[in-house]
Amino acid sequence: MIEELVPDGLWERVAPLLPPPKPRRHRYPGRRPIDDRAALAGIVFVLKTGITWNQLPTSLVGCSGVTCWRRLRD
């Protein structure tokens, strides 16, 4: 589903515009960050369907709506 929402051509144009990932702490690194392409797919899905961020199905794009919203905000 991610490849349908964010095709390779679009991803090639958007990927260089994204900021580099923050370095993880060494001692307590926490969770691994969600892939940027999955977050972008969630953002595109919300914009296309008009649903709220909380209604985004996690199983569809691989991350929660709140995560996608934070990426868009940042």
PQR file with spaces between the fields and no chain letter, atoms N, CA, C, O and H, PARSE charges and radii, in Angstrom:
ATOM       1  N    MET     1       0.812   -1.194    0.000 -0.4000 1.5000
ATOM       2  CA   MET     1       0.000    0.000    0.000 -0.0000 2.0000
ATOM       3  C    MET     1       0.856    1.259    0.000  0.5500 1.7000
ATOM       4  O    MET     1       0.476    2.274   -0.584 -0.5500 1.4000
ATOM       5  N    ILE     2       2.010    1.194    0.654 -0.4000 1.5000
ATOM       6  CA   ILE     2       2.876    2.373    0.717 -0.0000 2.0000
ATOM       7  C    ILE     2       3.350    2.762   -0.678  0.5500 1.7000
ATOM       8  O    ILE     2       3.426    3.947   -1.002 -0.5500 1.4000
ATOM       9  H    ILE     2       2.319    0.369    1.128  0.4000 1.0000
ATOM      10  N    GLU     3       3.671    1.759   -1.509 -0.4000 1.5000
ATOM      11  CA   GLU     3       4.149    2.048   -2.864 -0.0000 2.0000
ATOM      12  C    GLU     3       3.057    2.655   -3.731  0.5500 1.7000
ATOM      13  O    GLU     3       3.348    3.401   -4.666 -0.5500 1.4000
ATOM      14  H    GLU     3       3.610    0.796   -1.246  0.4000 1.0000
ATOM      15  N    GLU     4       1.786    2.335   -3.424 -0.4000 1.5000
ATOM      16  CA   GLU     4       0.687    2.932   -4.185 -0.0000 2.0000
ATOM      17  C    GLU     4       0.483    4.401   -3.813  0.5500 1.7000
ATOM      18  O    GLU     4       0.206    5.232   -4.677 -0.5500 1.4000
ATOM      19  H    GLU     4       1.550    1.729   -2.664  0.4000 1.0000
ATOM      20  N    LEU     5       0.620    4.715   -2.525 -0.4000 1.5000
ATOM      21  CA   LEU     5       0.417    6.089   -2.078 -0.0000 2.0000
ATOM      22  C    LEU     5       1.611    6.986   -2.397  0.5500 1.7000
ATOM      23  O    LEU     5       1.444    8.162   -2.721 -0.5500 1.4000
ATOM      24  H    LEU     5       0.844    4.039   -1.822  0.4000 1.0000
ATOM      25  N    VAL     6       2.815    6.424   -2.303 -0.4000 1.5000
ATOM      26  CA   VAL     6       4.037    7.177   -2.585 -0.0000 2.0000
ATOM      27  C    VAL     6       4.828    6.398   -3.635  0.5500 1.7000
ATOM      28  O    VAL     6       5.695    5.600   -3.280 -0.5500 1.4000
ATOM      29  H    VAL     6       2.950    5.469   -2.039  0.4000 1.0000
ATOM      30  N    PRO     7       4.542    6.618   -4.924 -0.5600 1.5000
ATOM      31  CA   PRO     7       5.270    5.898   -5.966  0.2800 2.0000
ATOM      32  C    PRO     7       6.757    6.245   -5.963  0.5500 1.7000
ATOM      33  O    PRO     7       7.173    7.252   -5.390 -0.5500 1.4000
ATOM      34  N    ASP     8       7.537    5.404   -6.607 -0.4000 1.5000
ATOM      35  CA   ASP     8       8.993    5.591   -6.614 -0.0000 2.0000
ATOM      36  C    ASP     8       9.403    6.947   -7.178  0.5500 1.7000
ATOM      37  O    ASP     8      10.332    7.571   -6.667 -0.5500 1.4000
ATOM      38  H    ASP     8       7.199    4.586   -7.073  0.4000 1.0000
ATOM      39  N    GLY     9       8.728    7.406   -8.217 -0.4000 1.5000
ATOM      40  CA   GLY     9       9.068    8.707   -8.798 -0.0000 2.0000
ATOM      41  C    GLY     9       8.858    9.855   -7.818  0.5500 1.7000
ATOM      42  O    GLY     9       9.678   10.769   -7.734 -0.5500 1.4000
ATOM      43  H    GLY     9       7.973    6.899   -8.633  0.4000 1.0000
ATOM      44  N    LEU    10       7.761    9.801   -7.082 -0.4000 1.5000
ATOM      45  CA   LEU    10       7.493   10.835   -6.082 -0.0000 2.0000
ATOM      46  C    LEU    10       8.498   10.746   -4.944  0.5500 1.7000
ATOM      47  O    LEU    10       8.992   11.767   -4.468 -0.5500 1.4000
ATOM      48  H    LEU    10       7.095    9.058   -7.150  0.4000 1.0000
ATOM      49  N    TRP    11       8.801    9.532   -4.509 -0.4000 1.5000
ATOM      50  CA   TRP    11       9.741    9.359   -3.400 -0.0000 2.0000
ATOM      51  C    TRP    11      11.128    9.871   -3.777  0.5500 1.7000
ATOM      52  O    TRP    11      11.809   10.462   -2.939 -0.5500 1.4000
ATOM      53  H    TRP    11       8.399    8.702   -4.896  0.4000 1.0000
ATOM      54  N    GLU    12      11.562    9.655   -5.027 -0.4000 1.5000
ATOM      55  CA   GLU    12      12.868   10.140   -5.471 -0.0000 2.0000
ATOM      56  C    GLU    12      12.941   11.662   -5.436  0.5500 1.7000
ATOM      57  O    GLU    12      14.013   12.228   -5.221 -0.5500 1.4000
ATOM      58  H    GLU    12      11.009    9.175   -5.707  0.4000 1.0000
ATOM      59  N    ARG    13      11.810   12.327   -5.646 -0.4000 1.5000
ATOM      60  CA   ARG    13      11.795   13.790   -5.614 -0.0000 2.0000
ATOM      61  C    ARG    13      11.696   14.334   -4.194  0.5500 1.7000
ATOM      62  O    ARG    13      12.228   15.408   -3.911 -0.5500 1.4000
ATOM      63  H    ARG    13      10.939   11.867   -5.821  0.4000 1.0000
ATOM      64  N    VAL    14      11.023   13.610   -3.293 -0.4000 1.5000
ATOM      65  CA   VAL    14      10.787   14.101   -1.938 -0.0000 2.0000
ATOM      66  C    VAL    14      11.937   13.752   -0.995  0.5500 1.7000
ATOM      67  O    VAL    14      12.273   14.551   -0.121 -0.5500 1.4000
ATOM      68  H    VAL    14      10.591   12.738   -3.524  0.4000 1.0000
ATOM      69  N    ALA    15      12.539   12.593   -1.152 -0.4000 1.5000
ATOM      70  CA   ALA    15      13.562   12.109   -0.212 -0.0000 2.0000
ATOM      71  C    ALA    15      14.711   13.093    0.009  0.5500 1.7000
ATOM      72  O    ALA    15      15.120   13.270    1.156 -0.5500 1.4000
ATOM      73  H    ALA    15      12.266   11.944   -1.862  0.4000 1.0000
ATOM      74  N    PRO    16      15.256   13.744   -1.025 -0.5600 1.5000
ATOM      75  CA   PRO    16      16.351   14.687   -0.760  0.2800 2.0000
ATOM      76  C    PRO    16      15.925   15.931    0.028  0.5500 1.7000
ATOM      77  O    PRO    16      16.771   16.616    0.604 -0.5500 1.4000
ATOM      78  N    LEU    17      14.632   16.225    0.059 -0.4000 1.5000
ATOM      79  CA   LEU    17      14.153   17.416    0.760 -0.0000 2.0000
ATOM      80  C    LEU    17      13.968   17.187    2.259  0.5500 1.7000
ATOM      81  O    LEU    17      13.860   18.149    3.020 -0.5500 1.4000
ATOM      82  H    LEU    17      13.945   15.669   -0.409  0.4000 1.0000
ATOM      83  N    LEU    18      13.931   15.938    2.687 -0.4000 1.5000
ATOM      84  CA   LEU    18      13.709   15.622    4.094 -0.0000 2.0000
ATOM      85  C    LEU    18      14.985   15.835    4.900  0.5500 1.7000
ATOM      86  O    LEU    18      16.084   15.607    4.394 -0.5500 1.4000
ATOM      87  H    LEU    18      14.019   15.157    2.069  0.4000 1.0000
ATOM      88  N    PRO    19      14.847   16.267    6.140 -0.5600 1.5000
ATOM      89  CA   PRO    19      16.044   16.457    6.968  0.2800 2.0000
ATOM      90  C    PRO    19      16.665   15.110    7.324  0.5500 1.7000
ATOM      91  O    PRO    19      15.960   14.100    7.358 -0.5500 1.4000
ATOM      92  N    PRO    20      17.968   15.075    7.589 -0.5600 1.5000
ATOM      93  CA   PRO    20      18.599   13.813    7.966  0.2800 2.0000
ATOM      94  C    PRO    20      18.077   13.338    9.317  0.5500 1.7000
ATOM      95  O    PRO    20      17.668   14.157   10.140 -0.5500 1.4000
ATOM      96  N    PRO    21      18.085   12.039    9.554 -0.5600 1.5000
ATOM      97  CA   PRO    21      17.578   11.541   10.841  0.2800 2.0000
ATOM      98  C    PRO    21      18.453   11.989   12.002  0.5500 1.7000
ATOM      99  O    PRO    21      19.667   12.141   11.867 -0.5500 1.4000
ATOM     100  N    LYS    22      17.811   12.198   13.143 -0.4000 1.5000
ATOM     101  CA   LYS    22      18.549   12.594   14.333 -0.0000 2.0000
ATOM     102  C    LYS    22      19.386   11.420   14.826  0.5500 1.7000
ATOM     103  O    LYS    22      18.947   10.274   14.722 -0.5500 1.4000
ATOM     104  H    LYS    22      16.824   12.075   13.253  0.4000 1.0000
ATOM     105  N    PRO    23      20.575   11.671   15.357 -0.5600 1.5000
ATOM     106  CA   PRO    23      21.368   10.557   15.899  0.2800 2.0000
ATOM     107  C    PRO    23      20.702    9.998   17.155  0.5500 1.7000
ATOM     108  O    PRO    23      20.120   10.734   17.952 -0.5500 1.4000
ATOM     109  N    ARG    24      20.802    8.692   17.309 -0.4000 1.5000
ATOM     110  CA   ARG    24      20.196    8.042   18.473 -0.0000 2.0000
ATOM     111  C    ARG    24      21.176    8.052   19.635  0.5500 1.7000
ATOM     112  O    ARG    24      22.392    8.009   19.447 -0.5500 1.4000
ATOM     113  H    ARG    24      21.276    8.094   16.662  0.4000 1.0000
ATOM     114  N    ARG    25      20.621    8.111   20.839 -0.4000 1.5000
ATOM     115  CA   ARG    25      21.464    8.047   22.028 -0.0000 2.0000
ATOM     116  C    ARG    25      22.108    6.678   22.112  0.5500 1.7000
ATOM     117  O    ARG    25      21.558    5.691   21.623 -0.5500 1.4000
ATOM     118  H    ARG    25      19.634    8.147   20.991  0.4000 1.0000
ATOM     119  N    HIS    26      23.267    6.621   22.728 -0.4000 1.5000
ATOM     120  CA   HIS    26      23.981    5.355   22.824 -0.0000 2.0000
ATOM     121  C    HIS    26      23.460    4.479   23.963  0.5500 1.7000
ATOM     122  O    HIS    26      23.262    3.277   23.789 -0.5500 1.4000
ATOM     123  H    HIS    26      23.714    7.422   23.125  0.4000 1.0000
ATOM     124  N    ARG    27      23.245    5.077   25.105 -0.4000 1.5000
ATOM     125  CA   ARG    27      22.905    4.276   26.278 -0.0000 2.0000
ATOM     126  C    ARG    27      21.448    3.821   26.292  0.5500 1.7000
ATOM     127  O    ARG    27      21.184    2.633   26.480 -0.5500 1.4000
ATOM     128  H    ARG    27      23.405    6.053   25.247  0.4000 1.0000
ATOM     129  N    TYR    28      20.512    4.719   26.101 -0.4000 1.5000
ATOM     130  CA   TYR    28      19.089    4.389   26.063 -0.0000 2.0000
ATOM     131  C    TYR    28      18.507    4.895   24.745  0.5500 1.7000
ATOM     132  O    TYR    28      17.903    5.967   24.711 -0.5500 1.4000
ATOM     133  H    TYR    28      20.726    5.684   25.949  0.4000 1.0000
ATOM     134  N    PRO    29      18.680    4.145   23.672 -0.5600 1.5000
ATOM     135  CA   PRO    29      18.298    4.673   22.361  0.2800 2.0000
ATOM     136  C    PRO    29      16.793    4.780   22.136  0.5500 1.7000
ATOM     137  O    PRO    29      16.375    5.552   21.273 -0.5500 1.4000
ATOM     138  N    GLY    30      15.966    4.049   22.866 -0.4000 1.5000
ATOM     139  CA   GLY    30      14.520    4.115   22.667 -0.0000 2.0000
ATOM     140  C    GLY    30      14.095    3.342   21.429  0.5500 1.7000
ATOM     141  O    GLY    30      14.836    2.505   20.913 -0.5500 1.4000
ATOM     142  H    GLY    30      16.306    3.422   23.567  0.4000 1.0000
ATOM     143  N    ARG    31      12.899    3.635   20.969 -0.4000 1.5000
ATOM     144  CA   ARG    31      12.377    2.950   19.785 -0.0000 2.0000
ATOM     145  C    ARG    31      13.077    3.424   18.525  0.5500 1.7000
ATOM     146  O    ARG    31      13.568    4.550   18.449 -0.5500 1.4000
ATOM     147  H    ARG    31      12.297    4.315   21.388  0.4000 1.0000
ATOM     148  N    ARG    32      13.110    2.549   17.551 -0.4000 1.5000
ATOM     149  CA   ARG    32      13.642    2.952   16.244 -0.0000 2.0000
ATOM     150  C    ARG    32      12.615    3.851   15.555  0.5500 1.7000
ATOM     151  O    ARG    32      11.412    3.609   15.658 -0.5500 1.4000
ATOM     152  H    ARG    32      12.711    1.634   17.612  0.4000 1.0000
ATOM     153  N    PRO    33      13.077    4.876   14.859 -0.5600 1.5000
ATOM     154  CA   PRO    33      12.120    5.761   14.184  0.2800 2.0000
ATOM     155  C    PRO    33      11.443    5.046   13.010  0.5500 1.7000
ATOM     156  O    PRO    33      12.013    4.142   12.399 -0.5500 1.4000
ATOM     157  N    ILE    34      10.236    5.467   12.719 -0.4000 1.5000
ATOM     158  CA   ILE    34       9.466    4.934   11.593 -0.0000 2.0000
ATOM     159  C    ILE    34      10.095    5.433   10.297  0.5500 1.7000
ATOM     160  O    ILE    34      10.622    6.544   10.235 -0.5500 1.4000
ATOM     161  H    ILE    34       9.773    6.202   13.215  0.4000 1.0000
ATOM     162  N    ASP    35      10.031    4.608    9.279 -0.4000 1.5000
ATOM     163  CA   ASP    35      10.565    4.959    7.972 -0.0000 2.0000
ATOM     164  C    ASP    35       9.869    6.219    7.437  0.5500 1.7000
ATOM     165  O    ASP    35       8.655    6.366    7.571 -0.5500 1.4000
ATOM     166  H    ASP    35       9.602    3.706    9.330  0.4000 1.0000
ATOM     167  N    ASP    36      10.636    7.111    6.841 -0.4000 1.5000
ATOM     168  CA   ASP    36      10.094    8.367    6.316 -0.0000 2.0000
ATOM     169  C    ASP    36       9.051    8.123    5.228  0.5500 1.7000
ATOM     170  O    ASP    36       8.066    8.854    5.128 -0.5500 1.4000
ATOM     171  H    ASP    36      11.623    6.992    6.732  0.4000 1.0000
ATOM     172  N    ARG    37       9.271    7.103    4.424 -0.4000 1.5000
ATOM     173  CA   ARG    37       8.325    6.819    3.341 -0.0000 2.0000
ATOM     174  C    ARG    37       6.979    6.355    3.891  0.5500 1.7000
ATOM     175  O    ARG    37       5.933    6.700    3.341 -0.5500 1.4000
ATOM     176  H    ARG    37      10.071    6.509    4.505  0.4000 1.0000
ATOM     177  N    ALA    38       6.999    5.582    4.965 -0.4000 1.5000
ATOM     178  CA   ALA    38       5.744    5.139    5.586 -0.0000 2.0000
ATOM     179  C    ALA    38       4.995    6.318    6.186  0.5500 1.7000
ATOM     180  O    ALA    38       3.771    6.398    6.076 -0.5500 1.4000
ATOM     181  H    ALA    38       7.848    5.302    5.412  0.4000 1.0000
ATOM     182  N    ALA    39       5.720    7.232    6.820 -0.4000 1.5000
ATOM     183  CA   ALA    39       5.076    8.417    7.395 -0.0000 2.0000
ATOM     184  C    ALA    39       4.481    9.287    6.286  0.5500 1.7000
ATOM     185  O    ALA    39       3.383    9.822    6.440 -0.5500 1.4000
ATOM     186  H    ALA    39       6.714    7.166    6.909  0.4000 1.0000
ATOM     187  N    LEU    40       5.190    9.429    5.188 -0.4000 1.5000
ATOM     188  CA   LEU    40       4.667   10.215    4.067 -0.0000 2.0000
ATOM     189  C    LEU    40       3.441    9.541    3.468  0.5500 1.7000
ATOM     190  O    LEU    40       2.501   10.225    3.065 -0.5500 1.4000
ATOM     191  H    LEU    40       6.082    8.995    5.063  0.4000 1.0000
ATOM     192  N    ALA    41       3.432    8.230    3.403 -0.4000 1.5000
ATOM     193  CA   ALA    41       2.258    7.510    2.897 -0.0000 2.0000
ATOM     194  C    ALA    41       1.055    7.757    3.797  0.5500 1.7000
ATOM     195  O    ALA    41      -0.061    7.930    3.306 -0.5500 1.4000
ATOM     196  H    ALA    41       4.196    7.674    3.731  0.4000 1.0000
ATOM     197  N    GLY    42       1.270    7.777    5.104 -0.4000 1.5000
ATOM     198  CA   GLY    42       0.170    8.076    6.020 -0.0000 2.0000
ATOM     199  C    GLY    42      -0.350    9.483    5.843  0.5500 1.7000
ATOM     200  O    GLY    42      -1.558    9.709    5.897 -0.5500 1.4000
ATOM     201  H    GLY    42       2.176    7.637    5.503  0.4000 1.0000
ATOM     202  N    ILE    43       0.544   10.432    5.633 -0.4000 1.5000
ATOM     203  CA   ILE    43       0.137   11.823    5.411 -0.0000 2.0000
ATOM     204  C    ILE    43      -0.678   11.934    4.125  0.5500 1.7000
ATOM     205  O    ILE    43      -1.714   12.598    4.101 -0.5500 1.4000
ATOM     206  H    ILE    43       1.526   10.248    5.590  0.4000 1.0000
ATOM     207  N    VAL    44      -0.218   11.291    3.068 -0.4000 1.5000
ATOM     208  CA   VAL    44      -0.932   11.331    1.786 -0.0000 2.0000
ATOM     209  C    VAL    44      -2.305   10.674    1.924  0.5500 1.7000
ATOM     210  O    VAL    44      -3.287   11.169    1.372 -0.5500 1.4000
ATOM     211  H    VAL    44       0.623   10.751    3.087  0.4000 1.0000
ATOM     212  N    PHE    45      -2.378    9.558    2.662 -0.4000 1.5000
ATOM     213  CA   PHE    45      -3.652    8.866    2.846 -0.0000 2.0000
ATOM     214  C    PHE    45      -4.657    9.751    3.577  0.5500 1.7000
ATOM     215  O    PHE    45      -5.826    9.805    3.198 -0.5500 1.4000
ATOM     216  H    PHE    45      -1.580    9.155    3.110  0.4000 1.0000
ATOM     217  N    VAL    46      -4.214   10.435    4.607 -0.4000 1.5000
ATOM     218  CA   VAL    46      -5.115   11.329    5.351 -0.0000 2.0000
ATOM     219  C    VAL    46      -5.566   12.476    4.454  0.5500 1.7000
ATOM     220  O    VAL    46      -6.736   12.856    4.484 -0.5500 1.4000
ATOM     221  H    VAL    46      -3.264   10.391    4.915  0.4000 1.0000
ATOM     222  N    LEU    47      -4.666   13.026    3.666 -0.4000 1.5000
ATOM     223  CA   LEU    47      -5.039   14.133    2.785 -0.0000 2.0000
ATOM     224  C    LEU    47      -5.993   13.689    1.678  0.5500 1.7000
ATOM     225  O    LEU    47      -6.893   14.440    1.302 -0.5500 1.4000
ATOM     226  H    LEU    47      -3.715   12.717    3.642  0.4000 1.0000
ATOM     227  N    LYS    48      -5.805   12.477    1.154 -0.4000 1.5000
ATOM     228  CA   LYS    48      -6.667   11.987    0.081 -0.0000 2.0000
ATOM     229  C    LYS    48      -8.062   11.626    0.574  0.5500 1.7000
ATOM     230  O    LYS    48      -9.050   11.890   -0.111 -0.5500 1.4000
ATOM     231  H    LYS    48      -5.074   11.867    1.460  0.4000 1.0000
ATOM     232  N    THR    49      -8.147   11.025    1.754 -0.4000 1.5000
ATOM     233  CA   THR    49      -9.436   10.536    2.232 -0.0000 2.0000
ATOM     234  C    THR    49     -10.180   11.545    3.086  0.5500 1.7000
ATOM     235  O    THR    49     -11.407   11.492    3.162 -0.5500 1.4000
ATOM     236  H    THR    49      -7.344   10.811    2.310  0.4000 1.0000
ATOM     237  N    GLY    50      -9.473   12.460    3.730 -0.4000 1.5000
ATOM     238  CA   GLY    50     -10.122   13.450    4.571 -0.0000 2.0000
ATOM     239  C    GLY    50     -10.448   12.940    5.972  0.5500 1.7000
ATOM     240  O    GLY    50     -11.217   13.577    6.693 -0.5500 1.4000
ATOM     241  H    GLY    50      -8.476   12.503    3.668  0.4000 1.0000
ATOM     242  N    ILE    51      -9.879   11.810    6.368 -0.4000 1.5000
ATOM     243  CA   ILE    51     -10.122   11.294    7.713 -0.0000 2.0000
ATOM     244  C    ILE    51      -9.272   12.065    8.716  0.5500 1.7000
ATOM     245  O    ILE    51      -8.379   12.822    8.334 -0.5500 1.4000
ATOM     246  H    ILE    51      -9.255   11.293    5.783  0.4000 1.0000
ATOM     247  N    THR    52      -9.555   11.867    9.995 -0.4000 1.5000
ATOM     248  CA   THR    52      -8.741   12.515   11.020 -0.0000 2.0000
ATOM     249  C    THR    52      -7.493   11.679   11.265  0.5500 1.7000
ATOM     250  O    THR    52      -7.414   10.521   10.854 -0.5500 1.4000
ATOM     251  H    THR    52     -10.280   11.252   10.305  0.4000 1.0000
ATOM     252  N    TRP    53      -6.529   12.277   11.936 -0.4000 1.5000
ATOM     253  CA   TRP    53      -5.269   11.573   12.198 -0.0000 2.0000
ATOM     254  C    TRP    53      -5.487   10.336   13.063  0.5500 1.7000
ATOM     255  O    TRP    53      -4.810    9.324   12.879 -0.5500 1.4000
ATOM     256  H    TRP    53      -6.593   13.217   12.270  0.4000 1.0000
ATOM     257  N    ASN    54      -6.426   10.409   14.003 -0.4000 1.5000
ATOM     258  CA   ASN    54      -6.690    9.273   14.884 -0.0000 2.0000
ATOM     259  C    ASN    54      -7.367    8.115   14.166  0.5500 1.7000
ATOM     260  O    ASN    54      -7.309    6.984   14.647 -0.5500 1.4000
ATOM     261  H    ASN    54      -6.976   11.231   14.152  0.4000 1.0000
ATOM     262  N    GLN    55      -7.998    8.364   13.043 -0.4000 1.5000
ATOM     263  CA   GLN    55      -8.688    7.318   12.293 -0.0000 2.0000
ATOM     264  C    GLN    55      -7.781    6.584   11.317  0.5500 1.7000
ATOM     265  O    GLN    55      -8.213    5.611   10.699 -0.5500 1.4000
ATOM     266  H    GLN    55      -8.045    9.284   12.652  0.4000 1.0000
ATOM     267  N    LEU    56      -6.550    7.018   11.163 -0.4000 1.5000
ATOM     268  CA   LEU    56      -5.637    6.371   10.221 -0.0000 2.0000
ATOM     269  C    LEU    56      -5.359    4.940   10.664  0.5500 1.7000
ATOM     270  O    LEU    56      -4.883    4.730   11.779 -0.5500 1.4000
ATOM     271  H    LEU    56      -6.199    7.808   11.665  0.4000 1.0000
ATOM     272  N    PRO    57      -5.647    3.947    9.815 -0.5600 1.5000
ATOM     273  CA   PRO    57      -5.399    2.562   10.205  0.2800 2.0000
ATOM     274  C    PRO    57      -3.900    2.258   10.215  0.5500 1.7000
ATOM     275  O    PRO    57      -3.218    2.405    9.201 -0.5500 1.4000
ATOM     276  N    THR    58      -3.409    1.840   11.355 -0.4000 1.5000
ATOM     277  CA   THR    58      -1.983    1.555   11.516 -0.0000 2.0000
ATOM     278  C    THR    58      -1.540    0.424   10.606  0.5500 1.7000
ATOM     279  O    THR    58      -0.431    0.453   10.073 -0.5500 1.4000
ATOM     280  H    THR    58      -3.963    1.721   12.179  0.4000 1.0000
ATOM     281  N    SER    59      -2.391   -0.567   10.425 -0.4000 1.5000
ATOM     282  CA   SER    59      -2.023   -1.717    9.597 -0.0000 2.0000
ATOM     283  C    SER    59      -1.887   -1.339    8.123  0.5500 1.7000
ATOM     284  O    SER    59      -1.250   -2.063    7.358 -0.5500 1.4000
ATOM     285  H    SER    59      -3.292   -0.590   10.859  0.4000 1.0000
ATOM     286  N    LEU    60      -2.468   -0.234    7.724 -0.4000 1.5000
ATOM     287  CA   LEU    60      -2.437    0.167    6.318 -0.0000 2.0000
ATOM     288  C    LEU    60      -1.088    0.762    5.920  0.5500 1.7000
ATOM     289  O    LEU    60      -0.553    0.417    4.866 -0.5500 1.4000
ATOM     290  H    LEU    60      -2.985    0.354    8.346  0.4000 1.0000
ATOM     291  N    VAL    61      -0.538    1.637    6.732 -0.4000 1.5000
ATOM     292  CA   VAL    61       0.701    2.317    6.367 -0.0000 2.0000
ATOM     293  C    VAL    61       1.883    1.957    7.262  0.5500 1.7000
ATOM     294  O    VAL    61       3.025    2.274    6.929 -0.5500 1.4000
ATOM     295  H    VAL    61      -0.973    1.917    7.588  0.4000 1.0000
ATOM     296  N    GLY    62       1.632    1.309    8.376 -0.4000 1.5000
ATOM     297  CA   GLY    62       2.735    0.877    9.225 -0.0000 2.0000
ATOM     298  C    GLY    62       3.091    1.810   10.360  0.5500 1.7000
ATOM     299  O    GLY    62       4.052    1.556   11.087 -0.5500 1.4000
ATOM     300  H    GLY    62       0.705    1.052    8.647  0.4000 1.0000
ATOM     301  N    CYS    63       2.343    2.876   10.528 -0.4000 1.5000
ATOM     302  CA   CYS    63       2.578    3.776   11.657 -0.0000 2.0000
ATOM     303  C    CYS    63       1.267    4.447   12.025  0.5500 1.7000
ATOM     304  O    CYS    63       0.311    4.436   11.250 -0.5500 1.4000
ATOM     305  H    CYS    63       1.563    3.082    9.937  0.4000 1.0000
ATOM     306  N    SER    64       1.232    5.025   13.201 -0.4000 1.5000
ATOM     307  CA   SER    64      -0.008    5.631   13.677 -0.0000 2.0000
ATOM     308  C    SER    64      -0.214    7.010   13.062  0.5500 1.7000
ATOM     309  O    SER    64       0.703    7.613   12.505 -0.5500 1.4000
ATOM     310  H    SER    64       2.008    5.035   13.831  0.4000 1.0000
ATOM     311  N    GLY    65      -1.434    7.480   13.180 -0.4000 1.5000
ATOM     312  CA   GLY    65      -1.753    8.809   12.672 -0.0000 2.0000
ATOM     313  C    GLY    65      -1.044    9.901   13.438  0.5500 1.7000
ATOM     314  O    GLY    65      -0.670   10.924   12.863 -0.5500 1.4000
ATOM     315  H    GLY    65      -2.180    6.990   13.633  0.4000 1.0000
ATOM     316  N    VAL    66      -0.855    9.694   14.738 -0.4000 1.5000
ATOM     317  CA   VAL    66      -0.153   10.691   15.551 -0.0000 2.0000
ATOM     318  C    VAL    66       1.299   10.811   15.097  0.5500 1.7000
ATOM     319  O    VAL    66       1.848   11.912   15.056 -0.5500 1.4000
ATOM     320  H    VAL    66      -1.159    8.864   15.205  0.4000 1.0000
ATOM     321  N    THR    67       1.919    9.689   14.758 -0.4000 1.5000
ATOM     322  CA   THR    67       3.295    9.713   14.258 -0.0000 2.0000
ATOM     323  C    THR    67       3.376   10.478   12.945  0.5500 1.7000
ATOM     324  O    THR    67       4.285   11.283   12.745 -0.5500 1.4000
ATOM     325  H    THR    67       1.473    8.794   14.791  0.4000 1.0000
ATOM     326  N    CYS    68       2.430   10.227   12.054 -0.4000 1.5000
ATOM     327  CA   CYS    68       2.411   10.944   10.773 -0.0000 2.0000
ATOM     328  C    CYS    68       2.197   12.440   10.995  0.5500 1.7000
ATOM     329  O    CYS    68       2.822   13.267   10.330 -0.5500 1.4000
ATOM     330  H    CYS    68       1.692    9.572   12.216  0.4000 1.0000
ATOM     331  N    TRP    69       1.314   12.782   11.928 -0.4000 1.5000
ATOM     332  CA   TRP    69       1.062   14.189   12.221 -0.0000 2.0000
ATOM     333  C    TRP    69       2.315   14.867   12.768  0.5500 1.7000
ATOM     334  O    TRP    69       2.620   16.000   12.398 -0.5500 1.4000
ATOM     335  H    TRP    69       0.807   12.110   12.468  0.4000 1.0000
ATOM     336  N    ARG    70       3.040   14.178   13.646 -0.4000 1.5000
ATOM     337  CA   ARG    70       4.286   14.760   14.195 -0.0000 2.0000
ATOM     338  C    ARG    70       5.311   14.972   13.102  0.5500 1.7000
ATOM     339  O    ARG    70       5.999   15.993   13.090 -0.5500 1.4000
ATOM     340  H    ARG    70       2.792   13.257   13.946  0.4000 1.0000
ATOM     341  N    ARG    71       5.426   14.030   12.186 -0.4000 1.5000
ATOM     342  CA   ARG    71       6.381   14.204   11.078 -0.0000 2.0000
ATOM     343  C    ARG    71       5.989   15.389   10.215  0.5500 1.7000
ATOM     344  O    ARG    71       6.848   16.157    9.784 -0.5500 1.4000
ATOM     345  H    ARG    71       4.868   13.201   12.195  0.4000 1.0000
ATOM     346  N    LEU    72       4.710   15.540    9.962 -0.4000 1.5000
ATOM     347  CA   LEU    72       4.253   16.681    9.170 -0.0000 2.0000
ATOM     348  C    LEU    72       4.510   17.987    9.898  0.5500 1.7000
ATOM     349  O    LEU    72       4.926   18.972    9.289 -0.5500 1.4000
ATOM     350  H    LEU    72       4.011   14.915   10.313  0.4000 1.0000
ATOM     351  N    ARG    73       4.264   17.997   11.195 -0.4000 1.5000
ATOM     352  CA   ARG    73       4.507   19.196   12.015 -0.0000 2.0000
ATOM     353  C    ARG    73       5.989   19.571   12.020  0.5500 1.7000
ATOM     354  O    ARG    73       6.337   20.744   11.887 -0.5500 1.4000
ATOM     355  H    ARG    73       3.926   17.196   11.690  0.4000 1.0000
ATOM     356  N    ASP    74       6.850   18.582   12.172 -0.4000 1.5000
ATOM     357  CA   ASP    74       8.289   18.837   12.240 -0.0000 2.0000
ATOM     358  C    ASP    74       8.848   19.216   10.887  0.5500 1.7000
ATOM     359  O    ASP    74      10.047   19.465   10.762 -0.5500 1.4000
ATOM     360  H    ASP    74       6.568   17.629   12.280  0.4000 1.0000
